[in-house]
């Protein structure tokens, strides 16, 4: 992984998290959650794509397609799980 590829990946994954927060709303805690989910999903997706030799929408050394799919998946599942409310008696 090159430095420009790493910087580009961080910028794109941050934009995914911020855009998801803009779409779903919430406070500072939700923004932090979405940023972490966007980063985690993006880099796990990139790594899985490399390990499985997928070259779906690659941009330079970055496996952009797999990274994007997993980032959006992490954001969707993380949002769904964050909606759970604990019932107190």
Secondary structure, DSSP 8 states (H G I E B T S, - for coil): --HHHHHHHHHHHHHHHHHHHHHH---HHHHHHHHHHHHHHHHHHHHHHHHTT--TT-BTTB-HHHHHHHHHHHHHHHHHHHT------
